[in-house]
Amino acid sequence: MPSPRSRQAGQATAEYTVVLLAAVIVLLARPDVITELVDALKAIYRAFTFSISMSSIPLL
């Protein structure tokens, strides 16, 4: 009988394989999804840095 750790390692491998296959399917179906993701992250970072720049400096 396999130990519980061995079964957990097997389950982690199965979960990793499922996530990896899903990512490959998405990339094959829509190769421009990476560009869209990078553009979205840039827009979020730009909005974040703008909001930081608008905040006031606390006086001591």
All heavy atoms as TSV, in Angstrom:
chain	resi	resn	atom	element	x	y	z
A	1	MET	N	N	0.862	-1.186	0.000
A	1	MET	CA	C	0.000	0.000	0.000
A	1	MET	C	C	0.902	1.239	0.000
A	1	MET	O	O	1.786	1.379	0.843
A	1	MET	CB	C	-0.892	-0.025	1.227
A	1	MET	CG	C	-1.850	1.110	1.285
A	1	MET	SD	S	-3.038	0.786	2.599
A	1	MET	CE	C	-3.922	2.285	2.535
A	2	PRO	N	N	0.657	2.185	-0.924
A	2	PRO	CA	C	1.499	3.387	-0.964
A	2	PRO	C	C	1.243	4.287	0.235
A	2	PRO	O	O	0.148	4.337	0.787
A	2	PRO	CB	C	1.100	4.076	-2.262
A	2	PRO	CG	C	-0.134	3.419	-2.746
A	2	PRO	CD	C	-0.301	2.142	-2.005
A	3	SER	N	N	2.282	4.981	0.620
A	3	SER	CA	C	2.158	5.902	1.754
A	3	SER	C	C	1.337	7.124	1.351
A	3	SER	O	O	1.212	7.430	0.169
A	3	SER	CB	C	3.546	6.340	2.219
A	3	SER	OG	O	4.148	7.156	1.237
A	4	PRO	N	N	0.766	7.840	2.330
A	4	PRO	CA	C	-0.008	9.041	2.019
A	4	PRO	C	C	0.813	10.095	1.268
A	4	PRO	O	O	0.298	10.785	0.409
A	4	PRO	CB	C	-0.451	9.557	3.385
A	4	PRO	CG	C	-0.435	8.363	4.273
A	4	PRO	CD	C	0.669	7.496	3.758
A	5	ARG	N	N	2.101	10.208	1.578
A	5	ARG	CA	C	2.946	11.185	0.881
A	5	ARG	C	C	3.083	10.827	-0.588
A	5	ARG	O	O	3.093	11.693	-1.451
A	5	ARG	CB	C	4.316	11.260	1.519
A	5	ARG	CG	C	4.308	11.947	2.850
A	5	ARG	CD	C	5.711	12.257	3.197
A	5	ARG	NE	N	5.982	13.593	2.714
A	5	ARG	CZ	C	6.621	14.504	3.371
A	5	ARG	NH1	N	7.110	14.213	4.544
A	5	ARG	NH2	N	6.806	15.695	2.888
A	6	SER	N	N	3.181	9.534	-0.871
A	6	SER	CA	C	3.309	9.079	-2.251
A	6	SER	C	C	2.037	9.393	-3.035
A	6	SER	O	O	2.098	9.818	-4.185
A	6	SER	CB	C	3.597	7.581	-2.281
A	6	SER	OG	O	3.613	7.111	-3.606
A	7	ARG	N	N	0.889	9.191	-2.403
A	7	ARG	CA	C	-0.375	9.506	-3.064
A	7	ARG	C	C	-0.518	11.002	-3.288
A	7	ARG	O	O	-1.033	11.438	-4.308
A	7	ARG	CB	C	-1.545	8.971	-2.242
A	7	ARG	CG	C	-1.791	7.489	-2.509
A	7	ARG	CD	C	-3.013	7.011	-1.804
A	7	ARG	NE	N	-2.551	6.459	-0.535
A	7	ARG	CZ	C	-3.238	6.428	0.570
A	7	ARG	NH1	N	-4.439	6.912	0.618
A	7	ARG	NH2	N	-2.733	5.905	1.666
A	8	GLN	N	N	-0.053	11.819	-2.328
A	8	GLN	CA	C	-0.126	13.269	-2.500
A	8	GLN	C	C	0.764	13.721	-3.643
A	8	GLN	O	O	0.391	14.598	-4.416
A	8	GLN	CB	C	0.278	13.973	-1.208
A	8	GLN	CG	C	-0.766	13.913	-0.125
A	8	GLN	CD	C	-0.308	14.622	1.139
A	8	GLN	OE1	O	0.824	15.043	1.254
A	8	GLN	NE2	N	-1.213	14.749	2.097
A	9	ALA	N	N	1.939	13.128	-3.763
A	9	ALA	CA	C	2.839	13.478	-4.857
A	9	ALA	C	C	2.215	13.100	-6.191
A	9	ALA	O	O	2.328	13.826	-7.175
A	9	ALA	CB	C	4.186	12.794	-4.678
A	10	GLY	N	N	1.541	11.956	-6.228
A	10	GLY	CA	C	0.861	11.536	-7.454
A	10	GLY	C	C	-0.275	12.477	-7.811
A	10	GLY	O	O	-0.486	12.796	-8.986
A	11	GLN	N	N	-1.006	12.942	-6.822
A	11	GLN	CA	C	-2.106	13.867	-7.072
A	11	GLN	C	C	-1.565	15.204	-7.544
A	11	GLN	O	O	-2.129	15.818	-8.444
A	11	GLN	CB	C	-2.949	14.051	-5.810
A	11	GLN	CG	C	-4.111	14.998	-6.030
A	11	GLN	CD	C	-4.989	15.156	-4.807
A	11	GLN	OE1	O	-4.810	14.468	-3.813
A	11	GLN	NE2	N	-5.932	16.068	-4.870
A	12	ALA	N	N	-0.479	15.668	-6.967
A	12	ALA	CA	C	0.110	16.937	-7.391
A	12	ALA	C	C	0.574	16.854	-8.832
A	12	ALA	O	O	0.403	17.804	-9.610
A	12	ALA	CB	C	1.276	17.308	-6.476
A	13	THR	N	N	1.137	15.727	-9.223
A	13	THR	CA	C	1.572	15.539	-10.605
A	13	THR	C	C	0.374	15.573	-11.553
A	13	THR	O	O	0.431	16.192	-12.619
A	13	THR	CB	C	2.333	14.206	-10.754
A	13	THR	OG1	O	3.436	14.215	-9.856
A	13	THR	CG2	C	2.821	14.006	-12.157
A	14	ALA	N	N	-0.705	14.934	-11.167
A	14	ALA	CA	C	-1.913	14.929	-11.997
A	14	ALA	C	C	-2.482	16.340	-12.129
A	14	ALA	O	O	-2.868	16.764	-13.231
A	14	ALA	CB	C	-2.952	13.986	-11.401
A	15	GLU	N	N	-2.531	17.098	-11.031
A	15	GLU	CA	C	-3.051	18.466	-11.076
A	15	GLU	C	C	-2.160	19.355	-11.949
A	15	GLU	O	O	-2.660	20.156	-12.736
A	15	GLU	CB	C	-3.144	19.037	-9.667
A	15	GLU	CG	C	-4.222	18.380	-8.826
A	15	GLU	CD	C	-4.187	18.829	-7.381
A	15	GLU	OE1	O	-3.283	19.616	-7.014
A	15	GLU	OE2	O	-5.053	18.398	-6.609
A	16	TYR	N	N	-0.854	19.201	-11.817
A	16	TYR	CA	C	0.081	19.976	-12.632
A	16	TYR	C	C	-0.125	19.668	-14.115
A	16	TYR	O	O	-0.133	20.569	-14.946
A	16	TYR	CB	C	1.522	19.659	-12.217
A	16	TYR	CG	C	2.559	20.364	-13.034
A	16	TYR	CD1	C	2.842	21.710	-12.822
A	16	TYR	CD2	C	3.264	19.698	-14.026
A	16	TYR	CE1	C	3.789	22.362	-13.563
A	16	TYR	CE2	C	4.217	20.350	-14.781
A	16	TYR	CZ	C	4.480	21.685	-14.543
A	16	TYR	OH	O	5.415	22.320	-15.293
A	17	THR	N	N	-0.316	18.403	-14.442
A	17	THR	CA	C	-0.526	18.006	-15.837
A	17	THR	C	C	-1.817	18.604	-16.385
A	17	THR	O	O	-1.847	19.094	-17.521
A	17	THR	CB	C	-0.567	16.469	-15.936
A	17	THR	OG1	O	0.650	15.946	-15.410
A	17	THR	CG2	C	-0.724	16.020	-17.363
A	18	VAL	N	N	-2.877	18.603	-15.614
A	18	VAL	CA	C	-4.152	19.171	-16.060
A	18	VAL	C	C	-4.014	20.670	-16.315
A	18	VAL	O	O	-4.470	21.183	-17.345
A	18	VAL	CB	C	-5.264	18.879	-15.033
A	18	VAL	CG1	C	-6.510	19.698	-15.321
A	18	VAL	CG2	C	-5.584	17.399	-15.008
A	19	VAL	N	N	-3.371	21.386	-15.404
A	19	VAL	CA	C	-3.194	22.837	-15.574
A	19	VAL	C	C	-2.314	23.122	-16.776
A	19	VAL	O	O	-2.596	24.033	-17.567
A	19	VAL	CB	C	-2.607	23.460	-14.285
A	19	VAL	CG1	C	-2.182	24.891	-14.518
A	19	VAL	CG2	C	-3.615	23.369	-13.157
A	20	LEU	N	N	-1.257	22.350	-16.958
A	20	LEU	CA	C	-0.361	22.537	-18.095
A	20	LEU	C	C	-1.085	22.278	-19.414
A	20	LEU	O	O	-0.937	23.048	-20.374
A	20	LEU	CB	C	0.847	21.620	-17.964
A	20	LEU	CG	C	1.940	21.786	-18.995
A	20	LEU	CD1	C	2.538	23.190	-18.909
A	20	LEU	CD2	C	3.017	20.752	-18.792
A	21	LEU	N	N	-1.881	21.234	-19.479
A	21	LEU	CA	C	-2.648	20.950	-20.697
A	21	LEU	C	C	-3.665	22.048	-20.989
A	21	LEU	O	O	-3.856	22.431	-22.150
A	21	LEU	CB	C	-3.351	19.600	-20.577
A	21	LEU	CG	C	-2.447	18.377	-20.717
A	21	LEU	CD1	C	-3.226	17.104	-20.428
A	21	LEU	CD2	C	-1.828	18.321	-22.096
A	22	ALA	N	N	-4.301	22.576	-19.956
A	22	ALA	CA	C	-5.254	23.667	-20.156
A	22	ALA	C	C	-4.544	24.895	-20.712
A	22	ALA	O	O	-5.056	25.563	-21.623
A	22	ALA	CB	C	-5.959	23.999	-18.850
A	23	ALA	N	N	-3.356	25.203	-20.193
A	23	ALA	CA	C	-2.592	26.352	-20.693
A	23	ALA	C	C	-2.192	26.154	-22.150
A	23	ALA	O	O	-2.261	27.089	-22.957
A	23	ALA	CB	C	-1.359	26.578	-19.822
A	24	VAL	N	N	-1.786	24.957	-22.508
A	24	VAL	CA	C	-1.408	24.665	-23.902
A	24	VAL	C	C	-2.608	24.807	-24.821
A	24	VAL	O	O	-2.503	25.388	-25.914
A	24	VAL	CB	C	-0.782	23.256	-24.001
A	24	VAL	CG1	C	-0.653	22.810	-25.445
A	24	VAL	CG2	C	0.573	23.234	-23.327
A	25	ILE	N	N	-3.752	24.324	-24.403
A	25	ILE	CA	C	-4.967	24.438	-25.223
A	25	ILE	C	C	-5.327	25.897	-25.441
A	25	ILE	O	O	-5.672	26.311	-26.556
A	25	ILE	CB	C	-6.126	23.649	-24.584
A	25	ILE	CG1	C	-5.848	22.151	-24.695
A	25	ILE	CG2	C	-7.459	24.005	-25.225
A	25	ILE	CD1	C	-6.788	21.278	-23.899
A	26	VAL	N	N	-5.249	26.707	-24.382
A	26	VAL	CA	C	-5.560	28.135	-24.515
A	26	VAL	C	C	-4.580	28.808	-25.466
A	26	VAL	O	O	-4.973	29.605	-26.323
A	26	VAL	CB	C	-5.552	28.827	-23.130
A	26	VAL	CG1	C	-5.552	30.330	-23.265
A	26	VAL	CG2	C	-6.739	28.366	-22.311
A	27	LEU	N	N	-3.296	28.497	-25.344
A	27	LEU	CA	C	-2.298	29.111	-26.218
A	27	LEU	C	C	-2.462	28.672	-27.662
A	27	LEU	O	O	-2.212	29.465	-28.582
A	27	LEU	CB	C	-0.889	28.792	-25.723
A	27	LEU	CG	C	-0.487	29.501	-24.445
A	27	LEU	CD1	C	0.878	29.013	-23.978
A	27	LEU	CD2	C	-0.462	31.002	-24.647
A	28	LEU	N	N	-2.886	27.449	-27.899
A	28	LEU	CA	C	-3.114	26.997	-29.272
A	28	LEU	C	C	-4.373	27.627	-29.859
A	28	LEU	O	O	-4.419	27.932	-31.040
A	28	LEU	CB	C	-3.212	25.465	-29.317
A	28	LEU	CG	C	-1.903	24.714	-29.090
A	28	LEU	CD1	C	-2.162	23.219	-29.042
A	28	LEU	CD2	C	-0.883	25.048	-30.158
A	29	ALA	N	N	-5.380	27.821	-29.029
A	29	ALA	CA	C	-6.639	28.393	-29.505
A	29	ALA	C	C	-6.512	29.897	-29.756
A	29	ALA	O	O	-7.045	30.410	-30.739
A	29	ALA	CB	C	-7.751	28.115	-28.502
A	30	ARG	N	N	-5.804	30.597	-28.866
A	30	ARG	CA	C	-5.654	32.052	-28.993
A	30	ARG	C	C	-4.214	32.428	-28.673
A	30	ARG	O	O	-3.890	32.761	-27.540
A	30	ARG	CB	C	-6.584	32.760	-28.010
A	30	ARG	CG	C	-8.044	32.554	-28.359
A	30	ARG	CD	C	-8.946	33.458	-27.590
A	30	ARG	NE	N	-8.483	34.835	-27.618
A	30	ARG	CZ	C	-8.814	35.741	-26.730
A	30	ARG	NH1	N	-9.582	35.432	-25.741
A	30	ARG	NH2	N	-8.363	36.976	-26.826
A	31	PRO	N	N	-3.331	32.420	-29.670
A	31	PRO	CA	C	-1.921	32.719	-29.402
A	31	PRO	C	C	-1.671	34.161	-28.942
A	31	PRO	O	O	-0.642	34.451	-28.349
A	31	PRO	CB	C	-1.224	32.446	-30.726
A	31	PRO	CG	C	-2.251	32.071	-31.704
A	31	PRO	CD	C	-3.572	32.028	-31.030
A	32	ASP	N	N	-2.593	35.067	-29.198
A	32	ASP	CA	C	-2.400	36.461	-28.796
A	32	ASP	C	C	-2.807	36.729	-27.349
A	32	ASP	O	O	-2.769	37.868	-26.892
A	32	ASP	CB	C	-3.162	37.389	-29.736
A	32	ASP	CG	C	-4.658	37.125	-29.723
A	32	ASP	OD1	O	-5.053	36.000	-29.369
A	32	ASP	OD2	O	-5.418	38.037	-30.078
A	33	VAL	N	N	-3.178	35.693	-26.616
A	33	VAL	CA	C	-3.624	35.882	-25.235
A	33	VAL	C	C	-2.481	36.387	-24.347
A	33	VAL	O	O	-2.717	37.162	-23.409
A	33	VAL	CB	C	-4.259	34.587	-24.676
A	33	VAL	CG1	C	-3.222	33.545	-24.364
A	33	VAL	CG2	C	-5.076	34.884	-23.448
A	34	ILE	N	N	-1.246	36.019	-24.645
A	34	ILE	CA	C	-0.115	36.495	-23.846
A	34	ILE	C	C	0.057	37.999	-24.032
A	34	ILE	O	O	0.280	38.734	-23.065
A	34	ILE	CB	C	1.170	35.732	-24.217
A	34	ILE	CG1	C	1.036	34.279	-23.792
A	34	ILE	CG2	C	2.392	36.358	-23.569
A	34	ILE	CD1	C	2.186	33.405	-24.195
A	35	THR	N	N	-0.064	38.465	-25.260
A	35	THR	CA	C	0.035	39.905	-25.526
A	35	THR	C	C	-1.068	40.666	-24.803
A	35	THR	O	O	-0.822	41.726	-24.220
A	35	THR	CB	C	-0.058	40.167	-27.039
A	35	THR	OG1	O	0.915	39.369	-27.694
A	35	THR	CG2	C	0.178	41.627	-27.359
A	36	GLU	N	N	-2.280	40.130	-24.817
A	36	GLU	CA	C	-3.388	40.777	-24.114
A	36	GLU	C	C	-3.139	40.817	-22.611
A	36	GLU	O	O	-3.425	41.827	-21.952
A	36	GLU	CB	C	-4.691	40.035	-24.405
A	36	GLU	CG	C	-5.164	40.167	-25.841
A	36	GLU	CD	C	-6.399	39.335	-26.110
A	36	GLU	OE1	O	-7.019	38.831	-25.150
A	36	GLU	OE2	O	-6.740	39.198	-27.284
A	37	LEU	N	N	-2.605	39.749	-22.071
A	37	LEU	CA	C	-2.309	39.697	-20.641
A	37	LEU	C	C	-1.236	40.709	-20.270
A	37	LEU	O	O	-1.370	41.426	-19.270
A	37	LEU	CB	C	-1.870	38.285	-20.243
A	37	LEU	CG	C	-1.519	38.069	-18.785
A	37	LEU	CD1	C	-2.731	38.310	-17.893
A	37	LEU	CD2	C	-0.979	36.671	-18.574
A	38	VAL	N	N	-0.186	40.800	-21.064
A	38	VAL	CA	C	0.883	41.769	-20.795
A	38	VAL	C	C	0.343	43.190	-20.880
A	38	VAL	O	O	0.659	44.043	-20.032
A	38	VAL	CB	C	2.068	41.556	-21.761
A	38	VAL	CG1	C	3.055	42.702	-21.688
A	38	VAL	CG2	C	2.758	40.241	-21.471
A	39	ASP	N	N	-0.485	43.485	-21.877
A	39	ASP	CA	C	-1.074	44.818	-22.003
A	39	ASP	C	C	-1.959	45.158	-20.801
A	39	ASP	O	O	-1.941	46.286	-20.303
A	39	ASP	CB	C	-1.881	44.927	-23.297
A	39	ASP	CG	C	-1.002	44.929	-24.535
A	39	ASP	OD1	O	0.216	45.198	-24.407
A	39	ASP	OD2	O	-1.531	44.643	-25.627
A	40	ALA	N	N	-2.728	44.185	-20.331
A	40	ALA	CA	C	-3.591	44.412	-19.168
A	40	ALA	C	C	-2.756	44.681	-17.918
A	40	ALA	O	O	-3.080	45.579	-17.124
A	40	ALA	CB	C	-4.502	43.214	-18.947
A	41	LEU	N	N	-1.670	43.921	-17.728
A	41	LEU	CA	C	-0.803	44.148	-16.572
A	41	LEU	C	C	-0.123	45.512	-16.636
A	41	LEU	O	O	0.016	46.188	-15.618
A	41	LEU	CB	C	0.244	43.039	-16.467
A	41	LEU	CG	C	-0.290	41.672	-16.057
A	41	LEU	CD1	C	0.794	40.618	-16.176
A	41	LEU	CD2	C	-0.854	41.708	-14.662
A	42	LYS	N	N	0.269	45.939	-17.830
A	42	LYS	CA	C	0.866	47.268	-17.985
A	42	LYS	C	C	-0.138	48.366	-17.630
A	42	LYS	O	O	0.210	49.344	-16.965
A	42	LYS	CB	C	1.352	47.473	-19.420
A	42	LYS	CG	C	2.632	46.749	-19.740
A	42	LYS	CD	C	3.041	47.018	-21.190
A	42	LYS	CE	C	4.289	46.277	-21.566
A	42	LYS	NZ	N	4.655	46.493	-22.982
A	43	ALA	N	N	-1.383	48.204	-18.067
A	43	ALA	CA	C	-2.408	49.204	-17.772
A	43	ALA	C	C	-2.690	49.276	-16.266
A	43	ALA	O	O	-2.836	50.364	-15.701
A	43	ALA	CB	C	-3.691	48.875	-18.531
A	44	ILE	N	N	-2.746	48.130	-15.623
A	44	ILE	CA	C	-2.978	48.104	-14.172
A	44	ILE	C	C	-1.817	48.767	-13.440
A	44	ILE	O	O	-2.020	49.552	-12.511
A	44	ILE	CB	C	-3.191	46.658	-13.691
A	44	ILE	CG1	C	-4.526	46.137	-14.190
A	44	ILE	CG2	C	-3.111	46.564	-12.178
A	44	ILE	CD1	C	-4.736	44.657	-13.964
A	45	TYR	N	N	-0.592	48.472	-13.861
A	45	TYR	CA	C	0.579	49.061	-13.206
A	45	TYR	C	C	0.612	50.568	-13.427
A	45	TYR	O	O	0.938	51.323	-12.511
A	45	TYR	CB	C	1.860	48.412	-13.740
A	45	TYR	CG	C	3.100	48.927	-13.054
A	45	TYR	CD1	C	3.387	48.551	-11.748
A	45	TYR	CD2	C	3.968	49.802	-13.691
A	45	TYR	CE1	C	4.512	49.028	-11.105
A	45	TYR	CE2	C	5.096	50.285	-13.053
A	45	TYR	CZ	C	5.363	49.890	-11.764
A	45	TYR	OH	O	6.469	50.373	-11.129
A	46	ARG	N	N	0.258	51.008	-14.635
A	46	ARG	CA	C	0.214	52.439	-14.913
A	46	ARG	C	C	-0.803	53.141	-14.015
A	46	ARG	O	O	-0.535	54.216	-13.468
A	46	ARG	CB	C	-0.145	52.654	-16.387
A	46	ARG	CG	C	0.386	53.917	-16.977
A	46	ARG	CD	C	0.198	53.947	-18.472
A	46	ARG	NE	N	0.330	52.566	-18.940
A	46	ARG	CZ	C	-0.257	52.050	-20.013
A	46	ARG	NH1	N	-0.992	52.745	-20.757
A	46	ARG	NH2	N	-0.123	50.811	-20.358
A	47	ALA	N	N	-1.982	52.548	-13.848
A	47	ALA	CA	C	-3.007	53.128	-12.979
A	47	ALA	C	C	-2.536	53.136	-11.523
A	47	ALA	O	O	-2.763	54.108	-10.788
A	47	ALA	CB	C	-4.308	52.348	-13.115
A	48	PHE	N	N	-1.865	52.083	-11.112
A	48	PHE	CA	C	-1.356	51.996	-9.744
A	48	PHE	C	C	-0.310	53.072	-9.482
A	48	PHE	O	O	-0.370	53.779	-8.473
A	48	PHE	CB	C	-0.762	50.604	-9.507
A	48	PHE	CG	C	-0.025	50.468	-8.211
A	48	PHE	CD1	C	-0.704	50.418	-7.015
A	48	PHE	CD2	C	1.358	50.401	-8.200
A	48	PHE	CE1	C	-0.017	50.295	-5.815
A	48	PHE	CE2	C	2.055	50.276	-7.014
A	48	PHE	CZ	C	1.362	50.228	-5.818
A	49	THR	N	N	0.647	53.231	-10.405
A	49	THR	CA	C	1.690	54.235	-10.197
A	49	THR	C	C	1.114	55.651	-10.244
A	49	THR	O	O	1.581	56.534	-9.529
A	49	THR	CB	C	2.825	54.091	-11.227
A	49	THR	OG1	O	2.288	54.138	-12.540
A	49	THR	CG2	C	3.576	52.799	-11.017
A	50	PHE	N	N	0.087	55.863	-11.067
A	50	PHE	CA	C	-0.549	57.177	-11.102
A	50	PHE	C	C	-1.223	57.469	-9.767
A	50	PHE	O	O	-1.102	58.580	-9.231
A	50	PHE	CB	C	-1.573	57.245	-12.235
A	50	PHE	CG	C	-2.320	58.544	-12.283
A	50	PHE	CD1	C	-1.703	59.691	-12.758
A	50	PHE	CD2	C	-3.624	58.614	-11.837
A	50	PHE	CE1	C	-2.393	60.894	-12.792
A	50	PHE	CE2	C	-4.317	59.806	-11.873
A	50	PHE	CZ	C	-3.700	60.957	-12.347
A	51	SER	N	N	-1.927	56.488	-9.217
A	51	SER	CA	C	-2.606	56.723	-7.940
A	51	SER	C	C	-1.604	56.954	-6.819
A	51	SER	O	O	-1.850	57.757	-5.917
A	51	SER	CB	C	-3.534	55.561	-7.604
A	51	SER	OG	O	-2.782	54.388	-7.383
A	52	ILE	N	N	-0.469	56.276	-6.861
A	52	ILE	CA	C	0.574	56.506	-5.861
A	52	ILE	C	C	1.128	57.923	-6.000
A	52	ILE	O	O	1.386	58.608	-4.996
A	52	ILE	CB	C	1.716	55.470	-6.023
A	52	ILE	CG1	C	1.235	54.088	-5.672
A	52	ILE	CG2	C	2.934	55.836	-5.178
A	52	ILE	CD1	C	1.041	53.824	-4.219
A	53	SER	N	N	1.328	58.369	-7.227
A	53	SER	CA	C	1.909	59.696	-7.441
A	53	SER	C	C	0.966	60.809	-7.005
A	53	SER	O	O	1.405	61.909	-6.680
A	53	SER	CB	C	2.290	59.886	-8.903
A	53	SER	OG	O	1.130	60.034	-9.720
A	54	MET	N	N	-0.339	60.532	-6.974
A	54	MET	CA	C	-1.314	61.554	-6.591
A	54	MET	C	C	-1.509	61.637	-5.076
A	54	MET	O	O	-2.125	62.570	-4.593
A	54	MET	CB	C	-2.657	61.275	-7.272
A	54	MET	CG	C	-2.594	61.371	-8.782
A	54	MET	SD	S	-1.977	62.939	-9.382
A	54	MET	CE	C	-3.317	64.007	-8.949
A	55	SER	N	N	-1.025	60.659	-4.344
A	55	SER	CA	C	-1.233	60.679	-2.907
A	55	SER	C	C	-0.298	61.709	-2.259
A	55	SER	O	O	0.791	61.978	-2.744
A	55	SER	CB	C	-0.977	59.298	-2.298
A	55	SER	OG	O	0.369	58.929	-2.489
A	56	SER	N	N	-0.749	62.279	-1.164
A	56	SER	CA	C	0.045	63.308	-0.496
A	56	SER	C	C	1.082	62.665	0.421
A	56	SER	O	O	0.901	61.555	0.922
A	56	SER	CB	C	-0.862	64.224	0.327
A	56	SER	OG	O	-1.522	63.471	1.313
A	57	ILE	N	N	2.147	63.385	0.625
A	57	ILE	CA	C	3.212	62.930	1.522
A	57	ILE	C	C	2.817	63.292	2.942
A	57	ILE	O	O	2.489	64.444	3.223
A	57	ILE	CB	C	4.555	63.564	1.150
A	57	ILE	CG1	C	4.930	63.183	-0.280
A	57	ILE	CG2	C	5.638	63.184	2.132
A	57	ILE	CD1	C	6.155	63.891	-0.793
A	58	PRO	N	N	2.832	62.332	3.864
A	58	PRO	CA	C	2.431	62.655	5.231
A	58	PRO	C	C	3.450	63.611	5.899
A	58	PRO	O	O	4.655	63.484	5.721
A	58	PRO	CB	C	2.427	61.306	5.934
A	58	PRO	CG	C	3.129	60.364	5.046
A	58	PRO	CD	C	3.174	60.956	3.681
A	59	LEU	N	N	2.924	64.568	6.627
A	59	LEU	CA	C	3.786	65.512	7.348
A	59	LEU	C	C	4.113	64.962	8.725
A	59	LEU	O	O	3.267	64.401	9.406
A	59	LEU	CB	C	3.072	66.858	7.492
A	59	LEU	CG	C	2.721	67.564	6.179
A	59	LEU	CD1	C	1.900	68.807	6.470
A	59	LEU	CD2	C	3.967	67.897	5.405
A	60	LEU	N	N	5.340	65.138	9.127
A	60	LEU	CA	C	5.756	64.613	10.439
A	60	LEU	C	C	5.622	65.641	11.521
A	60	LEU	O	O	5.647	66.780	11.415
A	60	LEU	CB	C	7.210	64.112	10.381
A	60	LEU	CG	C	7.417	62.958	9.396
A	60	LEU	CD1	C	8.891	62.602	9.359
A	60	LEU	CD2	C	6.609	61.748	9.831
